[in-house]
Amino acid sequence: MNRDEMIARVKAEMPERRWTHTVGVMETSVILAERFGADPVKAEQAAILHDVAKYWATSRMEAIIREEGLPAELLAFDKELWHAPVGAFVAERDYGVTDPEIIDAIRYHTSGREGMTLMDKIVCLADYMEPGRDFPAVQSIRELAEHSVERALVAGFDSTITYLLQQGKRIYPLTFAARNDLLLTIREAGL
């Protein structure tokens, strides 16, 4: 499937407001990929598909999680997490994406994970800081992203964790693992 066909199909899966967000993530992913030495074509493709399942019915996502052997523990956490692993599955099944780097960047763009690849970091960070995002920490995240994808991501995870704590929501363990691993990376690399 070529880029234009993929864009048309994904755009049809979401409201215009979410498509505008997706375009922002696409553009930001390319900028970050070029800044930090990742493949901008792969970053853009992962960004195009990152929210492909975001507006699917909860029951549809739940069925895929259960029937396709995705981590069942997801079901115990906020459904806002579900679209990422479901989207990774859909990218492969329905869009023919076979590159594990792209699939994983889609899968972990909401939660992060321990041992995030550069592509994982770029798509996750782009999702946090695309130009349409407006939340208290976003400008700080953008400033950190000028020099360090890791420091910017830690700030993004801190913002998410703080928000979830304030809302009294459960926090997915991969998010803690991702944050802790990034802090270790920053310390070991002297970033």
HUBEL-V108594 format. One record per residue. N is the residue number from 0. RES is the residue in one letter. OMEGA is omega in whole degrees, -180 to 180 (* if undefined). D_CENTER is the distance of its C-alpha to the mean C-alpha in Angstrom with 1 decimal. Layout:
N	RES	OMEGA	D_CENTER
N	RES	OMEGA	D_CENTER
//
This chain:
0	M	-179	21.9
1	N	-175	21.9
2	R	-177	19.4
3	D	177	21.4
4	E	179	21.7
5	M	180	18.0
6	I	-179	17.4
7	A	-180	20.3
8	R	-180	19.2
9	V	-180	15.7
10	K	-180	17.3
11	A	-178	19.7
12	E	-172	17.2
13	M	175	16.4
14	P	-177	18.5
15	E	180	19.1
16	R	180	17.4
17	R	177	14.0
18	W	177	14.9
19	T	176	15.8
20	H	-179	12.3
21	T	177	11.0
22	V	177	13.7
23	G	178	12.9
24	V	178	9.4
25	M	-177	11.4
26	E	-179	14.1
27	T	178	12.3
28	S	179	10.5
29	V	179	14.1
30	I	-179	15.6
31	L	179	13.6
32	A	179	14.2
33	E	-179	17.8
34	R	-171	18.1
35	F	171	17.0
36	G	175	18.4
37	A	-180	15.7
38	D	-177	16.3
39	P	179	15.5
40	V	177	16.2
41	K	180	13.7
42	A	179	11.0
43	E	-179	12.2
44	Q	177	12.4
45	A	179	8.8
46	A	177	8.0
47	I	-173	11.0
48	L	-169	9.9
49	H	-179	6.3
50	D	-175	8.3
51	V	-179	11.4
52	A	-173	12.3
53	K	-175	11.4
54	Y	175	15.2
55	W	176	16.7
56	A	179	19.4
57	T	-179	18.6
58	S	178	21.5
59	R	178	20.1
60	M	180	16.8
61	E	179	19.0
62	A	179	21.3
63	I	179	18.8
64	I	-178	17.7
65	R	-172	21.4
66	E	-175	22.8
67	E	175	20.5
68	G	175	20.4
69	L	-176	16.8
70	P	-178	16.9
71	A	179	19.3
72	E	177	18.5
73	L	-175	15.5
74	L	179	18.3
75	A	-178	19.6
76	F	-177	16.6
77	D	-179	15.3
78	K	176	14.6
79	E	178	11.6
80	L	-168	9.8
81	W	-173	11.5
82	H	-178	9.8
83	A	178	7.0
84	P	176	9.9
85	V	178	12.2
86	G	177	10.3
87	A	178	10.4
88	F	-179	14.0
89	V	178	14.7
90	A	180	13.5
91	E	-175	16.1
92	R	-171	18.7
93	D	-176	18.9
94	Y	175	17.7
95	G	179	19.2
96	V	-179	16.3
97	T	-177	17.7
98	D	-178	16.1
99	P	179	14.5
100	E	178	12.6
101	I	-180	10.8
102	I	-179	10.7
103	D	178	9.3
104	A	176	6.4
105	I	-176	5.7
106	R	-173	7.0
107	Y	-176	5.5
108	H	178	1.8
109	T	-173	4.4
110	S	-167	7.3
111	G	177	7.4
112	R	173	10.7
113	E	179	14.1
114	G	180	14.7
115	M	173	11.3
116	T	177	12.2
117	L	180	12.2
118	M	175	10.0
119	D	-177	7.3
120	K	-176	8.2
121	I	-178	8.4
122	V	177	5.3
123	C	-180	3.8
124	L	178	7.3
125	A	178	7.8
126	D	177	5.8
127	Y	-163	8.2
128	M	-180	11.1
129	E	-171	11.7
130	P	-179	15.4
131	G	-179	15.4
132	R	180	13.9
133	D	175	16.8
134	F	-170	17.0
135	P	-174	19.3
136	A	-170	17.4
137	V	-179	15.5
138	Q	176	18.4
139	S	178	18.7
140	I	179	15.1
141	R	180	15.9
142	E	178	19.2
143	L	-178	17.9
144	A	174	15.5
145	E	-173	18.8
146	H	-175	19.8
147	S	176	17.3
148	V	-179	13.6
149	E	180	14.3
150	R	178	16.3
151	A	179	13.9
152	L	177	11.1
153	V	178	13.9
154	A	177	14.8
155	G	178	11.5
156	F	177	11.6
157	D	179	15.3
158	S	179	14.8
159	T	-179	12.7
160	I	178	15.3
161	T	179	18.1
162	Y	-179	17.2
163	L	176	17.0
164	L	180	20.2
165	Q	180	21.9
166	Q	-178	21.1
167	G	-178	22.4
168	K	175	19.4
169	R	-180	18.6
170	I	-178	15.9
171	Y	-175	14.1
172	P	180	15.6
173	L	-180	12.7
174	T	175	11.6
175	F	-179	15.2
176	A	179	15.3
177	A	-179	12.5
178	R	-178	14.2
179	N	180	17.5
180	D	178	16.8
181	L	177	15.6
182	L	177	18.8
183	L	178	20.8
184	T	180	19.5
185	I	-179	20.4
186	R	-177	23.8
187	E	-178	24.7
188	A	-178	23.9
189	G	-178	25.5
190	L	*	22.7
//
